[in-house]
Amino acid sequence: MKSESYELISARNKTVSMQAIGGHFVTQHSHVSHCIDLTKLKSETTSAKGAAKLLAARFLTAPADTVITLERTKMVGAFLAEELAFSGINVGKNFAVVTPEITDDKMFLRDNLIPYVKHRRVILLSATATTGITLKSALEGIVYYGGEPVGAAVLFGGNFGETVQIGKFTVPVERLFSAEDVDGYASYPANACPLCRAGKKVDAVVNSYGYSKL
């Protein structure tokens, strides 16, 4: 499987890169043609800070108070908050960076974290958004807890649109890398996967922690 991997480097910042591994992979909501390995962006300070700077550029004109991080992106989220607090409309603001619990795709906030979302303007950060289902559910959770979603940022995003509509809120989505950057990338419903129909074995199960070979 590793022999089919290659690195994608951002044209805007050479410290920002990810690995794409071709094959047949199973995620929570779909089967995909490539495993997107974001370990470097999540784990190394130089890469995480570079990623945050690129993502922050989209939100410099949007007032915000809190960054919610999903899928082990808290380091990127902390740098994102720092970038927003040093430039644009949010200069000098003391941001909150929080990570909720996710159960059955639903966001759950303990009582001590709700004040960071209720009546706050919130940017959501996630590692991947292949189909947009988990992203939309998390944005709905922000609204449920009384927050205003003002933006969504993902390290890698599929082709589900440039905005997500959540009730009265039209939430812009910023992608660090997109499905279009990966040649031949495709996502399929689990019950209509052509790779399965062709008899191609599943190479690995993928989640926010990485992949496990089968």
Backbone as CSV, one residue per row, in Angstrom:
resi,resn,N_x,N_y,N_z,CA_x,CA_y,CA_z,C_x,C_y,C_z
1,MET,0.821,-1.203,0.000,0.000,0.000,0.000,0.859,1.259,0.000
2,LYS,1.945,1.256,0.782,2.819,2.421,0.835,3.439,2.753,-0.514
3,SER,3.617,1.734,-1.377,4.229,1.985,-2.680,3.358,2.863,-3.556
4,GLU,2.056,2.968,-3.210,1.139,3.787,-3.989,0.971,5.180,-3.397
5,SER,1.785,5.530,-2.424,1.622,6.822,-1.760,2.480,7.893,-2.426
6,TYR,2.015,9.130,-2.330,2.811,10.256,-2.805,2.453,11.484,-1.982
7,GLU,3.351,12.455,-1.992,3.177,13.649,-1.178,2.616,14.785,-2.008
8,LEU,1.654,15.503,-1.430,1.116,16.715,-2.037,1.582,17.904,-1.208
9,ILE,2.242,18.857,-1.843,2.779,20.026,-1.157,2.007,21.258,-1.594
10,SER,1.583,22.072,-0.643,0.842,23.284,-0.962,1.695,24.247,-1.770
11,ALA,1.120,24.796,-2.839,1.838,25.783,-3.646,1.999,27.099,-2.893
12,ARG,1.201,27.294,-1.844,1.233,28.553,-1.096,2.202,28.527,0.074
13,ASN,2.557,27.321,0.529,3.475,27.205,1.665,4.121,25.828,1.613
14,LYS,5.419,25.771,1.389,6.118,24.501,1.181,6.208,23.651,2.442
15,THR,5.929,24.229,3.604,5.950,23.434,4.834,4.646,22.667,5.036
16,VAL,3.658,22.928,4.188,2.328,22.329,4.342,2.169,21.217,3.308
17,SER,2.025,19.980,3.782,1.901,18.858,2.851,1.068,17.747,3.473
18,MET,0.640,16.826,2.633,-0.093,15.652,3.093,0.282,14.480,2.199
19,GLN,-0.030,13.276,2.647,0.212,12.070,1.864,-1.115,11.540,1.309
20,ALA,-1.119,11.135,0.067,-2.270,10.468,-0.541,-1.841,9.050,-0.899
21,ILE,-2.613,8.068,-0.443,-2.281,6.663,-0.661,-3.412,6.021,-1.454
22,GLY,-3.119,5.549,-2.653,-4.141,4.961,-3.504,-4.521,3.559,-3.072
23,GLY,-5.782,3.203,-3.297,-6.240,1.860,-2.954,-7.744,1.821,-2.750
24,HIS,-8.177,1.048,-1.781,-9.600,0.887,-1.454,-9.713,0.985,0.063
25,PHE,-10.358,2.066,0.526,-10.374,2.357,1.957,-11.797,2.594,2.443
26,VAL,-12.016,2.253,3.695,-13.329,2.403,4.313,-13.254,3.479,5.391
27,THR,-14.124,4.495,5.284,-14.249,5.512,6.321,-15.596,5.324,7.013
28,GLN,-15.912,6.206,7.934,-17.151,6.070,8.699,-18.388,6.151,7.807
29,HIS,-18.309,6.981,6.758,-19.496,7.225,5.944,-19.387,6.767,4.498
30,SER,-18.230,6.315,4.068,-18.072,6.015,2.645,-16.896,5.089,2.400
31,HIS,-16.791,4.638,1.149,-15.587,3.971,0.658,-14.873,4.970,-0.249
32,VAL,-13.555,5.036,-0.166,-12.803,6.023,-0.930,-11.630,5.376,-1.650
33,SER,-11.185,6.050,-2.706,-10.108,5.525,-3.545,-8.723,5.857,-3.004
34,HIS,-8.660,6.779,-2.040,-7.368,7.177,-1.481,-7.495,7.389,0.028
35,CYS,-6.473,6.993,0.734,-6.333,7.343,2.143,-5.574,8.672,2.208
36,ILE,-6.140,9.637,2.901,-5.502,10.943,3.057,-4.818,10.980,4.426
37,ASP,-3.503,10.976,4.416,-2.715,10.920,5.641,-2.282,12.338,6.025
38,LEU,-2.861,12.851,7.121,-2.605,14.219,7.571,-1.753,14.252,8.841
39,THR,-1.034,13.178,9.096,-0.275,13.053,10.339,0.700,14.209,10.544
40,LYS,1.395,14.591,9.501,2.392,15.659,9.619,1.742,16.977,10.012
41,LEU,0.615,17.301,9.393,-0.073,18.553,9.691,-0.593,18.573,11.127
42,LYS,-1.015,17.431,11.625,-1.568,17.363,12.981,-0.491,17.295,14.056
43,SER,0.709,16.837,13.683,1.689,16.455,14.693,2.925,17.338,14.773
44,GLU,3.244,18.079,13.709,4.473,18.867,13.682,4.161,20.356,13.735
45,THR,4.838,21.076,14.609,4.500,22.480,14.832,4.678,23.344,13.578
46,THR,5.739,23.118,12.825,5.974,23.945,11.639,4.865,23.757,10.615
47,SER,4.480,22.508,10.381,3.413,22.226,9.424,2.063,22.738,9.925
48,ALA,1.791,22.523,11.210,0.516,22.965,11.779,0.385,24.485,11.724
49,LYS,1.457,25.179,12.019,1.411,26.643,11.987,1.243,27.152,10.559
50,GLY,1.933,26.518,9.604,1.769,26.907,8.207,0.355,26.684,7.722
51,ALA,-0.236,25.549,8.114,-1.613,25.248,7.729,-2.575,26.274,8.317
52,ALA,-2.371,26.627,9.586,-3.240,27.596,10.250,-3.187,28.957,9.571
53,LYS,-2.002,29.358,9.161,-1.847,30.666,8.501,-2.635,30.702,7.191
54,LEU,-2.573,29.621,6.427,-3.308,29.560,5.164,-4.812,29.564,5.405
55,LEU,-5.273,28.805,6.380,-6.707,28.741,6.666,-7.216,30.068,7.216
56,ALA,-6.425,30.721,8.031,-6.854,31.969,8.666,-7.154,33.058,7.649
57,ALA,-6.458,33.032,6.516,-6.631,34.087,5.512,-8.088,34.226,5.074
58,ARG,-8.838,33.118,5.093,-10.246,33.143,4.662,-11.144,33.859,5.675
59,PHE,-10.701,33.920,6.951,-11.592,34.381,8.008,-11.135,35.681,8.679
60,LEU,-10.231,36.400,8.053,-9.694,37.606,8.666,-10.717,38.728,8.758
61,THR,-11.785,38.669,7.986,-12.802,39.725,8.009,-14.058,39.299,8.757
62,ALA,-14.044,38.101,9.367,-15.218,37.602,10.083,-14.980,37.661,11.587
63,PRO,-15.778,38.418,12.320,-15.632,38.411,13.783,-15.839,37.002,14.327
64,ALA,-14.961,36.560,15.206,-15.053,35.213,15.761,-14.569,35.224,17.201
65,ASP,-15.017,34.235,17.966,-14.664,34.151,19.377,-14.034,32.808,19.746
66,THR,-14.467,31.750,19.064,-14.096,30.397,19.468,-13.739,29.560,18.253
67,VAL,-12.757,28.699,18.406,-12.444,27.681,17.400,-12.763,26.319,18.014
68,ILE,-13.647,25.577,17.373,-13.943,24.208,17.788,-13.142,23.271,16.901
69,THR,-12.407,22.351,17.515,-11.559,21.439,16.754,-12.068,20.012,16.844
70,LEU,-12.065,19.333,15.711,-12.447,17.933,15.624,-11.275,17.128,15.059
71,GLU,-11.300,15.834,15.268,-10.368,14.895,14.626,-8.894,15.238,14.881
72,ARG,-8.588,15.499,16.148,-7.196,15.688,16.564,-6.514,16.861,15.857
73,THR,-7.234,17.962,15.709,-6.667,19.151,15.056,-6.436,20.298,16.043
74,LYS,-6.329,19.993,17.330,-6.262,21.085,18.311,-5.005,21.934,18.152
75,MET,-3.871,21.340,17.762,-2.671,22.147,17.576,-2.870,23.130,16.418
76,VAL,-3.420,22.663,15.313,-3.712,23.568,14.204,-4.713,24.630,14.656
77,GLY,-5.716,24.204,15.458,-6.716,25.144,15.937,-6.130,26.233,16.815
78,ALA,-5.161,25.878,17.654,-4.517,26.874,18.512,-3.743,27.889,17.668
79,PHE,-3.034,27.404,16.659,-2.319,28.317,15.769,-3.297,29.160,14.942
80,LEU,-4.435,28.564,14.560,-5.458,29.314,13.818,-5.982,30.466,14.672
81,ALA,-6.297,30.180,15.927,-6.765,31.233,16.830,-5.712,32.326,16.985
82,GLU,-4.452,31.917,17.093,-3.360,32.889,17.231,-3.262,33.773,15.994
83,GLU,-3.348,33.166,14.809,-3.299,33.946,13.567,-4.431,34.966,13.519
84,LEU,-5.630,34.537,13.889,-6.789,35.423,13.840,-6.669,36.543,14.861
85,ALA,-5.995,36.288,15.979,-5.848,37.291,17.030,-4.738,38.303,16.732
86,PHE,-3.947,38.031,15.681,-2.849,38.927,15.342,-3.092,39.723,14.061
87,SER,-4.187,39.430,13.358,-4.436,40.152,12.109,-5.923,40.163,11.815
88,GLY,-6.322,41.077,10.944,-7.728,41.143,10.555,-8.598,41.788,11.618
89,ILE,-9.855,41.442,11.594,-10.844,42.114,12.432,-10.767,41.680,13.893
90,ASN,-10.079,40.572,14.187,-10.053,40.021,15.539,-8.774,40.317,16.313
91,VAL,-8.041,41.333,15.897,-6.762,41.645,16.536,-6.943,41.864,18.038
92,GLY,-6.120,41.182,18.818,-6.132,41.363,20.257,-7.171,40.547,21.001
93,LYS,-7.981,39.783,20.285,-9.040,39.010,20.943,-8.467,37.783,21.639
94,ASN,-9.046,37.451,22.780,-8.672,36.247,23.515,-9.583,35.108,23.059
95,PHE,-9.099,34.282,22.147,-9.895,33.199,21.581,-9.973,32.013,22.544
96,ALA,-11.061,31.267,22.424,-11.156,29.964,23.071,-10.966,28.895,22.004
97,VAL,-10.278,27.812,22.368,-10.106,26.662,21.474,-10.570,25.436,22.251
98,VAL,-11.663,24.819,21.796,-12.252,23.705,22.548,-12.496,22.519,21.626
99,THR,-12.486,21.335,22.224,-12.762,20.097,21.493,-13.948,19.402,22.142
100,PRO,-15.048,19.238,21.409,-16.216,18.570,21.977,-16.093,17.056,21.869
101,GLU,-16.976,16.362,22.537,-17.121,14.923,22.349,-18.070,14.700,21.173
102,ILE,-17.819,13.645,20.416,-18.677,13.271,19.307,-19.196,11.864,19.549
103,THR,-20.507,11.722,19.599,-21.144,10.421,19.796,-22.200,10.220,18.732
104,ASP,-22.058,9.144,17.949,-23.007,8.876,16.859,-23.175,10.088,15.960
105,ASP,-22.050,10.719,15.623,-22.014,11.886,14.739,-22.613,13.141,15.351
106,LYS,-22.973,13.117,16.622,-23.570,14.273,17.275,-22.571,14.914,18.235
107,MET,-22.496,16.246,18.183,-21.617,16.974,19.075,-22.220,17.036,20.475
108,PHE,-21.375,16.790,21.480,-21.815,16.879,22.866,-20.838,17.747,23.633
109,LEU,-21.361,18.797,24.283,-20.540,19.690,25.085,-20.901,19.542,26.557
110,ARG,-19.892,19.339,27.387,-20.108,19.353,28.826,-20.454,20.784,29.264
111,ASP,-21.073,20.892,30.443,-21.562,22.196,30.908,-20.456,23.247,30.981
112,ASN,-19.239,22.819,31.311,-18.145,23.778,31.452,-17.674,24.357,30.120
113,LEU,-18.015,23.682,29.010,-17.597,24.170,27.690,-18.684,24.964,26.968
114,ILE,-19.935,24.794,27.378,-21.039,25.477,26.693,-20.852,26.998,26.641
115,PRO,-20.350,27.651,27.708,-20.177,29.114,27.628,-19.242,29.575,26.512
116,TYR,-18.374,28.684,26.024,-17.480,29.063,24.933,-18.159,28.996,23.568
117,VAL,-19.390,28.478,23.543,-20.133,28.361,22.293,-21.410,29.202,22.316
118,LYS,-22.132,29.173,23.422,-23.398,29.899,23.517,-23.177,31.404,23.362
119,HIS,-23.914,31.995,22.437,-23.807,33.429,22.119,-22.420,33.805,21.608
120,ARG,-21.671,32.828,21.122,-20.340,33.089,20.554,-20.355,32.837,19.038
121,ARG,-19.435,33.498,18.351,-19.235,33.261,16.922,-18.111,32.239,16.777
122,VAL,-18.436,31.150,16.101,-17.588,29.956,16.156,-17.082,29.560,14.770
123,ILE,-15.784,29.234,14.708,-15.192,28.628,13.514,-14.948,27.154,13.824
124,LEU,-15.396,26.294,12.942,-15.215,24.854,13.107,-14.009,24.396,12.298
125,LEU,-13.145,23.609,12.920,-11.968,23.061,12.237,-12.007,21.547,12.313
126,SER,-11.854,20.887,11.169,-11.831,19.431,11.128,-10.700,18.971,10.218
127,ALA,-10.258,17.735,10.399,-9.181,17.209,9.558,-9.692,16.904,8.161
128,THR,-10.764,16.118,8.080,-11.301,15.721,6.773,-12.800,15.924,6.735
129,ALA,-13.290,16.162,5.543,-14.728,16.250,5.309,-14.966,15.675,3.920
130,THR,-15.016,14.371,3.844,-15.120,13.700,2.546,-16.476,13.927,1.906
131,THR,-17.539,13.662,2.665,-18.902,13.824,2.143,-19.596,15.060,2.684
132,GLY,-19.075,15.625,3.753,-19.698,16.785,4.383,-20.697,16.434,5.468
133,ILE,-20.978,15.140,5.669,-21.993,14.728,6.645,-21.575,15.091,8.071
134,THR,-20.365,14.717,8.458,-19.894,14.996,9.810,-19.748,16.487,10.034
135,LEU,-19.268,17.205,9.014,-19.104,18.653,9.113,-20.456,19.322,9.364
136,LYS,-21.455,18.936,8.593,-22.780,19.527,8.754,-23.359,19.218,10.126
137,SER,-23.168,17.988,10.595,-23.674,17.614,11.908,-23.028,18.458,13.006
138,ALA,-21.718,18.701,12.902,-21.026,19.503,13.901,-21.502,20.955,13.867
139,LEU,-21.737,21.483,12.684,-22.252,22.854,12.562,-23.655,22.953,13.159
140,GLU,-24.461,21.919,12.955,-25.785,21.878,13.577,-25.656,21.854,15.104
141,GLY,-24.617,21.166,15.603,-24.371,21.126,17.035,-24.036,22.502,17.590
142,ILE,-23.263,23.281,16.852,-22.930,24.640,17.279,-24.199,25.468,17.442
143,VAL,-25.091,25.359,16.465,-26.363,26.096,16.530,-27.208,25.593,17.702
144,TYR,-27.231,24.285,17.889,-28.011,23.694,18.993,-27.577,24.267,20.342
145,TYR,-26.271,24.470,20.517,-25.756,24.992,21.779,-25.751,26.519,21.834
146,GLY,-26.418,27.147,20.887,-26.608,28.589,20.935,-25.523,29.411,20.306
147,GLY,-24.642,28.777,19.531,-23.565,29.500,18.871,-23.923,29.902,17.453
148,GLU,-23.116,30.767,16.895,-23.275,31.205,15.499,-22.081,30.692,14.687
149,PRO,-22.294,29.719,13.801,-21.176,29.231,12.986,-20.818,30.248,11.892
150,VAL,-19.604,30.781,11.950,-19.199,31.800,10.980,-18.227,31.259,9.942
151,GLY,-17.788,30.015,10.100,-16.872,29.432,9.122,-16.528,28.004,9.472
152,ALA,-16.135,27.256,8.462,-15.668,25.881,8.652,-14.370,25.722,7.865
153,ALA,-13.364,25.151,8.495,-12.075,24.930,7.847,-11.735,23.453,7.937
154,VAL,-11.250,22.888,6.841,-10.856,21.485,6.833,-9.479,21.357,6.197
155,LEU,-8.695,20.418,6.698,-7.385,20.181,6.097,-7.528,19.519,4.739
156,PHE,-8.520,18.623,4.615,-8.827,18.005,3.325,-10.333,17.899,3.180
157,GLY,-10.854,18.384,2.053,-12.296,18.372,1.856,-12.711,17.828,0.512
158,GLY,-13.836,17.119,0.497,-14.411,16.598,-0.734,-15.203,17.652,-1.484
159,ASN,-15.831,17.220,-2.565,-16.555,18.147,-3.444,-18.023,18.267,-3.046
160,PHE,-18.289,18.885,-1.891,-19.673,19.031,-1.448,-20.119,20.488,-1.406
161,GLY,-19.371,21.377,-2.036,-19.781,22.772,-2.122,-18.883,23.701,-1.328
162,GLU,-18.977,24.987,-1.641,-18.161,26.009,-0.996,-18.802,26.554,0.269
163,THR,-20.075,26.261,0.476,-20.767,26.676,1.691,-21.642,25.523,2.175
164,VAL,-22.007,25.588,3.447,-22.944,24.636,4.033,-24.076,25.445,4.662
165,GLN,-25.306,25.105,4.330,-26.452,25.819,4.874,-26.950,25.130,6.134
166,ILE,-26.951,25.860,7.240,-27.431,25.349,8.520,-28.507,26.314,9.020
167,GLY,-29.770,25.979,8.781,-30.846,26.886,9.150,-30.679,28.220,8.447
168,LYS,-30.615,29.286,9.211,-30.470,30.630,8.629,-29.017,30.985,8.331
169,PHE,-28.082,30.098,8.695,-26.665,30.404,8.542,-26.092,29.780,7.270
170,THR,-25.454,30.606,6.445,-24.699,30.120,5.298,-23.227,30.135,5.688
171,VAL,-22.660,28.951,5.875,-21.320,28.839,6.459,-20.290,28.585,5.359
172,PRO,-19.326,29.488,5.172,-18.273,29.254,4.173,-17.323,28.152,4.611
173,VAL,-16.877,27.359,3.632,-15.964,26.255,3.916,-14.623,26.530,3.237
174,GLU,-13.554,26.497,4.014,-12.201,26.665,3.478,-11.468,25.340,3.546
175,ARG,-10.894,24.912,2.424,-10.136,23.665,2.348,-8.656,23.969,2.168
176,LEU,-7.827,23.301,2.937,-6.387,23.420,2.739,-5.987,22.648,1.482
177,PHE,-6.474,21.407,1.379,-6.370,20.592,0.174,-7.779,20.117,-0.159
178,SER,-8.030,19.887,-1.444,-9.355,19.420,-1.848,-9.229,18.121,-2.633
179,ALA,-10.367,17.469,-2.846,-10.393,16.228,-3.615,-9.836,16.434,-5.022
180,GLU,-9.981,17.637,-5.544,-9.471,17.932,-6.889,-7.941,17.887,-6.947
181,ASP,-7.292,18.019,-5.801,-5.826,17.977,-5.759,-5.278,16.557,-5.876
182,VAL,-6.145,15.564,-5.659,-5.718,14.161,-5.684,-6.237,13.517,-6.963
183,ASP,-5.338,13.208,-7.874,-5.727,12.656,-9.170,-6.478,11.335,-8.998
184,GLY,-7.709,11.290,-9.515,-8.491,10.066,-9.461,-9.232,9.845,-8.166
185,TYR,-9.220,10.831,-7.267,-9.900,10.644,-5.986,-11.400,10.481,-6.193
186,ALA,-11.982,9.500,-5.507,-13.426,9.268,-5.595,-13.936,8.744,-4.262
187,SER,-15.166,9.109,-3.957,-15.836,8.655,-2.740,-17.160,8.020,-3.132
188,TYR,-17.479,6.879,-2.503,-18.683,6.144,-2.873,-19.483,5.768,-1.619
189,PRO,-20.813,5.712,-1.731,-21.598,5.145,-0.630,-21.203,3.696,-0.408
190,ALA,-21.237,3.263,0.836,-20.797,1.907,1.156,-21.596,0.846,0.413
191,ASN,-22.877,1.129,0.144,-23.726,0.137,-0.522,-23.710,0.258,-2.039
192,ALA,-22.878,1.149,-2.569,-22.791,1.314,-4.026,-21.358,1.586,-4.440
193,CYS,-20.433,0.797,-3.899,-19.015,1.011,-4.164,-18.572,0.155,-5.350
194,PRO,-18.118,0.785,-6.441,-17.665,0.014,-7.596,-16.410,-0.803,-7.320
195,LEU,-15.601,-0.372,-6.363,-14.408,-1.141,-5.996,-14.809,-2.467,-5.359
196,CYS,-15.844,-2.423,-4.531,-16.367,-3.664,-3.938,-16.941,-4.569,-5.019
197,ARG,-17.711,-3.975,-5.931,-18.335,-4.767,-6.997,-17.286,-5.403,-7.894
198,ALA,-16.157,-4.735,-8.045,-15.073,-5.267,-8.880,-14.229,-6.300,-8.140
199,GLY,-14.562,-6.525,-6.871,-13.835,-7.521,-6.099,-12.509,-7.038,-5.543
200,LYS,-12.290,-5.727,-5.538,-11.024,-5.198,-5.005,-11.100,-5.197,-3.483
201,LYS,-10.172,-5.836,-2.843,-10.198,-5.961,-1.390,-9.971,-4.599,-0.733
202,VAL,-10.488,-4.452,0.465,-10.275,-3.241,1.253,-8.856,-3.264,1.819
203,ASP,-8.120,-2.205,1.585,-6.733,-2.134,2.056,-6.644,-1.758,3.529
204,ALA,-7.510,-0.836,3.968,-7.408,-0.363,5.348,-8.686,0.342,5.764
205,VAL,-8.893,0.390,7.056,-9.962,1.182,7.666,-9.342,2.503,8.117
206,VAL,-10.012,3.599,7.809,-9.461,4.919,8.057,-10.346,5.702,9.025
207,ASN,-9.718,6.341,10.015,-10.446,7.292,10.860,-9.519,8.435,11.207
208,SER,-9.897,9.278,12.160,-9.124,10.479,12.455,-7.746,10.184,13.029
209,TYR,-7.533,8.963,13.529,-6.234,8.602,14.093,-5.265,8.080,13.040
210,GLY,-5.787,7.747,11.855,-4.941,7.212,10.809,-5.597,6.023,10.128
211,TYR,-4.778,5.060,9.716,-5.332,3.900,9.026,-4.774,2.618,9.627
212,SER,-5.583,1.569,9.533,-5.170,0.245,9.993,-5.332,-0.728,8.837
213,LYS,-4.242,-1.335,8.409,-4.291,-2.275,7.279,-5.100,-3.503,7.634
214,LEU,-5.761,-4.044,6.618,-6.501,-5.283,6.787,-5.742,-6.439,6.138
